[in-house]
C-alpha cells in the first residue's frame, strides 16, 4: 500500500517546468555533465531506519557527443 500511495503522490505533482519569459541562450559547443556522490532516498521525512535508499554516492560523467 505504501508504494501505491507514493505513485498517487507522484501523479498529483506538476510535471511541467515553467518557461521563463526571456531565456538566455547557452552558447555551448562542447560540454561535459558530471554527477558526483549523488544520493536519492524515498521517504526522507520518515525516521532514518524506515527510509529506502535508491542511489548511494553514485558518480559519473557524460561527455560531449
DSSP file (Angstrom, degrees, kcal/mol; ACC not computed):
  #  RESIDUE AA STRUCTURE BP1 BP2  ACC     N-H-->O    O-->H-N    N-H-->O    O-->H-N    TCO  KAPPA ALPHA  PHI   PSI    X-CA   Y-CA   Z-CA
    1    1 A X     >        0   0    0      0, 0.0     4,-2.3     0, 0.0     5,-0.2   0.000 360.0 360.0 360.0 -32.1    0.0    0.0    0.0
    2    2 A X  H  >  +     0   0    0      1,-0.2     4,-2.1     2,-0.2     5,-0.1   0.918 360.0  50.7 -62.0 -42.2    2.9    2.4    0.7
    3    3 A X  H  > S+     0   0    0      1,-0.2     4,-2.3     2,-0.2    -1,-0.2   0.888 108.4  52.2 -62.4 -39.4    4.0    2.1   -3.0
    4    4 A X  H  > S+     0   0    0      1,-0.2     4,-2.5     2,-0.2    -1,-0.2   0.910 108.5  51.2 -63.1 -42.2    0.5    2.8   -4.2
    5    5 A X  H  X S+     0   0    0     -4,-2.3     4,-2.3     1,-0.2    -1,-0.2   0.900 109.4  50.4 -61.6 -40.6    0.5    6.0   -2.0
    6    6 A X  H  X S+     0   0    0     -4,-2.1     4,-2.2     2,-0.2    -2,-0.2   0.908 110.1  49.5 -64.8 -41.6    3.8    7.1   -3.5
    7    7 A X  H  X S+     0   0    0     -4,-2.3     4,-2.3     2,-0.2    -2,-0.2   0.927 111.0  49.5 -63.1 -44.5    2.6    6.6   -7.0
    8    8 A X  H  X S+     0   0    0     -4,-2.5     4,-1.4     1,-0.2    -1,-0.2   0.885 109.6  51.9 -63.0 -37.8   -0.6    8.6   -6.3
    9    9 A X  H  X S+     0   0    0     -4,-2.3     4,-0.5     1,-0.2    -1,-0.2   0.894 109.7  49.7 -64.2 -38.8    1.6   11.3   -4.7
   10   10 A X  H >< S+     0   0    0     -4,-2.2     3,-1.1     1,-0.2    -2,-0.2   0.892 106.4  55.2 -65.6 -39.4    3.7   11.4   -7.9
   11   11 A X  H 3< S+     0   0    0     -4,-2.3    -1,-0.2     1,-0.3    -2,-0.2   0.839 104.7  54.8 -62.5 -32.5    0.6   11.6  -10.1
   12   12 A X  H 3< S+     0   0    0     -4,-1.4    -1,-0.3    -5,-0.2    -2,-0.2   0.640  88.6 101.6 -76.7 -14.0   -0.5   14.7   -8.2
   13   13 A X  S << S-     0   0    0     -3,-1.1     2,-0.8    -4,-0.5    -3,-0.0  -0.412  81.6-114.8 -74.0 145.9    2.8   16.5   -8.8
   14   14 A X        -     0   0    0      1,-0.2    -1,-0.1    -2,-0.1    -2,-0.1  -0.727  29.3-172.0 -79.4 112.7    3.0   19.2  -11.5
   15   15 A X        +     0   0    0     -2,-0.8     2,-0.3    -4,-0.1    -1,-0.2   0.510  51.4 102.5 -87.0  -4.3    5.4   17.7  -14.1
   16   16 A X        -     0   0    0      1,-0.0     2,-0.6    -3,-0.0    -2,-0.1  -0.615  65.0-142.0 -83.4 136.6    5.7   20.8  -16.2
   17   17 A X        -     0   0    0     -2,-0.3    -2,-0.1     1,-0.0     2,-0.1  -0.870  29.8-117.5 -93.6 122.9    8.8   23.0  -15.8
   18   18 A X        -     0   0    0     -2,-0.6     2,-0.3     1,-0.1    -1,-0.0  -0.353  24.5-126.8 -65.1 137.7    7.7   26.7  -16.0
   19   19 A X        -     0   0    0     -2,-0.1     2,-0.2     1,-0.0    -1,-0.1  -0.634  19.3-130.5 -81.7 138.4    9.1   28.6  -19.0
   20   20 A X    >   -     0   0    0     -2,-0.3     3,-0.5     1,-0.1    -1,-0.0  -0.600  16.4-122.8 -87.8 156.4   10.9   31.8  -18.2
   21   21 A X  T 3  S+     0   0    0      1,-0.3     2,-0.4    -2,-0.2    -1,-0.1   0.915  99.4  19.1 -68.0 -46.9   10.0   34.9  -20.2
   22   22 A X  T 3  S-     0   0    0     -3,-0.0    -1,-0.3     2,-0.0    -3,-0.0  -0.705  81.0-166.3-126.6  79.3   13.4   35.8  -21.7
   23   23 A X    <   -     0   0    0     -3,-0.5     2,-0.6    -2,-0.4    -4,-0.0  -0.318  20.7-124.1 -68.6 149.6   15.7   32.8  -21.5
   24   24 A X        -     0   0    0      1,-0.0     2,-0.4    -2,-0.0    -1,-0.1  -0.837  26.4-129.3 -92.4 123.5   19.4   33.2  -22.1
   25   25 A X        -     0   0    0     -2,-0.6     2,-0.4     1,-0.1    -1,-0.0  -0.582  18.4-130.8 -77.1 129.1   20.6   31.0  -24.9
   26   26 A X        -     0   0    0     -2,-0.4     2,-1.0     1,-0.1    -1,-0.1  -0.638   7.0-150.5 -80.9 132.9   23.6   28.9  -24.0
   27   27 A X        +     0   0    0     -2,-0.4     2,-0.6     2,-0.0    -1,-0.1  -0.711  36.2 158.1-102.4  80.2   26.5   29.0  -26.5
   28   28 A X        +     0   0    0     -2,-1.0     3,-0.1     1,-0.2    -2,-0.0  -0.918  19.8 164.3-113.3 121.0   27.9   25.5  -25.8
   29   29 A X  S    S+     0   0    0     -2,-0.6     2,-0.4     1,-0.4    -1,-0.2   0.804  78.1  15.0 -97.9 -42.0   30.0   23.7  -28.4
   30   30 A X  S    S+     0   0    0     34,-0.1    -1,-0.4     2,-0.0     2,-0.3  -0.992  74.8 168.5-133.6 140.7   31.4   21.1  -26.2
   31   31 A X        -     0   0    0     -2,-0.4     2,-0.4    -3,-0.1    33,-0.2  -0.995  22.2-156.2-151.6 154.9   30.2   20.1  -22.7
   32   32 A X        -     0   0    0     -2,-0.3     2,-0.5    31,-0.2    31,-0.2  -1.000  10.6-154.4-130.3 133.7   30.6   17.5  -20.0
   33   33 A X  E     -A   62   0A   0     29,-2.4    29,-3.1    -2,-0.4     2,-0.4  -0.936  16.9-172.1-106.9 129.6   28.0   16.8  -17.4
   34   34 A X  E     -A   61   0A   0     -2,-0.5     2,-0.5    27,-0.2    27,-0.2  -0.981  13.1-165.7-128.6 132.3   29.3   15.3  -14.2
   35   35 A X  E     -A   60   0A   0     25,-3.0    25,-2.1    -2,-0.4     2,-0.5  -0.960  11.8-167.7-111.8 130.4   27.4   14.0  -11.2
   36   36 A X  E     -     0   0A   0     -2,-0.5    23,-0.2    23,-0.2    22,-0.1  -0.978  64.3 -17.6-124.8 127.8   29.4   13.4   -8.0
   37   37 A X  E    S-     0   0A   0     -2,-0.5    20,-0.3    20,-0.3     2,-0.3   0.871  79.0-174.2  51.7  47.0   28.2   11.5   -5.0
   38   38 A X  E     -A   58   0A   0     20,-2.8    20,-2.1    18,-0.1     2,-0.4  -0.540   2.7-173.5 -75.0 134.3   24.6   11.6   -6.0
   39   39 A X  E     -     0   0A   0     -2,-0.3     2,-0.4    17,-0.2    17,-0.2  -0.972   9.1-175.5-128.0 144.9   22.2   10.1   -3.4
   40   40 A X  E     +A   55   0A   0     15,-1.9    14,-2.9    -2,-0.4    15,-1.6  -0.979   5.5 177.0-141.8 128.6   18.4    9.5   -3.6
   41   41 A X  E     -A   53   0A   0     -2,-0.4     3,-0.4    12,-0.3    12,-0.2  -0.996  21.3-137.1-134.2 133.0   16.2    8.3   -0.8
   42   42 A X  E    S+A   52   0A   0     10,-2.9    10,-1.1    -2,-0.4     4,-0.1  -0.515  86.2  20.2 -77.8 154.9   12.5    7.8   -0.7
   43   43 A X    >   +     0   0    0     -2,-0.2     3,-2.0     8,-0.2    -1,-0.2   0.882  66.4 171.7  59.1  46.8   10.5    8.9    2.3
   44   44 A X  T 3  S+     0   0    0     -3,-0.4    -1,-0.1     1,-0.3     7,-0.1   0.714  73.5  62.8 -62.9 -19.3   13.1   11.4    3.6
   45   45 A X  T 3  S+     0   0    0      2,-0.1    -1,-0.3     3,-0.0     2,-0.1   0.627  89.8  86.6 -80.0 -12.6   10.5   12.6    6.2
   46   46 A X  S <  S-     0   0    0     -3,-2.0     5,-0.1     1,-0.2     0, 0.0  -0.376  98.9 -78.9 -80.1 163.6   10.5    9.2    7.8
   47   47 A X    >>  -     0   0    0      1,-0.1     3,-2.2    -2,-0.1     4,-0.7  -0.305  49.7-106.6 -57.9 150.0   12.9    8.1   10.5
   48   48 A X  G >4 S+     0   0    0      1,-0.3     3,-0.9     2,-0.2    -1,-0.1   0.826 118.3  56.3 -51.3 -40.9   16.3    7.0    9.1
   49   49 A X  G 34 S+     0   0    0      1,-0.2    -1,-0.3     3,-0.0    -2,-0.1   0.668 108.4  48.5 -70.5 -15.5   15.7    3.3    9.6
   50   50 A X  G <4 S+     0   0    0     -3,-2.2    -1,-0.2    -7,-0.1    -2,-0.2   0.510  89.2 104.4-100.0  -7.0   12.5    3.4    7.6
   51   51 A X    <<  -     0   0    0     -3,-0.9     2,-0.6    -4,-0.7    -8,-0.2  -0.391  65.2-136.3 -75.0 152.8   13.9    5.3    4.6
   52   52 A X  E     -A   42   0A   0    -10,-1.1   -10,-2.9    -2,-0.1     2,-0.5  -0.931  13.1-152.9-113.8 109.9   14.6    3.5    1.3
   53   53 A X  E     +A   41   0A   0     -2,-0.6   -12,-0.3   -12,-0.2     3,-0.1  -0.694  19.9 171.3 -82.8 126.3   17.9    4.5   -0.3
   54   54 A X  E    S+     0   0A   0    -14,-2.9     2,-0.4    -2,-0.5   -13,-0.2   0.820  70.6  26.4-101.9 -46.4   17.9    4.0   -4.0
   55   55 A X  E     -A   40   0A   0    -15,-1.6   -15,-1.9     3,-0.0     2,-0.4  -0.964  65.9-169.9-119.0 138.1   21.2    5.7   -5.0
   56   56 A X  E     -     0   0A   0     -2,-0.4   -17,-0.2   -17,-0.2   -18,-0.1  -0.852  68.4 -37.6-134.6  99.5   24.1    5.9   -2.7
   57   57 A X  E    S+     0   0A   0     -2,-0.4     2,-0.4   -19,-0.4   -20,-0.3   0.909  78.8 172.1  56.0  50.7   27.1    8.1   -3.7
   58   58 A X  E     -A   38   0A   0    -20,-2.1   -20,-2.8   -22,-0.1     2,-0.4  -0.736   9.2-171.3 -89.5 138.6   27.0    7.3   -7.4
   59   59 A X  E     +     0   0A   0     -2,-0.4     2,-0.3   -22,-0.2   -23,-0.2  -0.986  14.2 148.3-131.1 140.5   29.3    9.4   -9.6
   60   60 A X  E     -A   35   0A   0    -25,-2.1   -25,-3.0    -2,-0.4     2,-0.4  -0.983  30.5-134.5-163.7 160.9   29.5    9.5  -13.4
   61   61 A X  E     -A   34   0A   0     -2,-0.3     2,-0.5   -27,-0.2   -27,-0.2  -0.927   4.1-155.2-120.3 146.0   30.4   11.8  -16.4
   62   62 A X  E     -A   33   0A   0    -29,-3.1   -29,-2.4    -2,-0.4     3,-0.1  -0.958  23.2-151.4-117.8 109.0   28.5   12.3  -19.6
   63   63 A X        -     0   0    0     -2,-0.5   -31,-0.2   -31,-0.2   -29,-0.0  -0.327  30.9 -80.1 -78.0 161.9   31.0   13.5  -22.2
   64   64 A X              0   0    0      1,-0.2    -1,-0.1   -33,-0.2   -32,-0.1  -0.265 360.0 360.0 -59.2 143.9   30.1   15.7  -25.2
   65   65 A X              0   0    0     -3,-0.1    -1,-0.2   -34,-0.0    -2,-0.1   0.433 360.0 360.0  89.0 360.0   28.5   13.9  -28.2
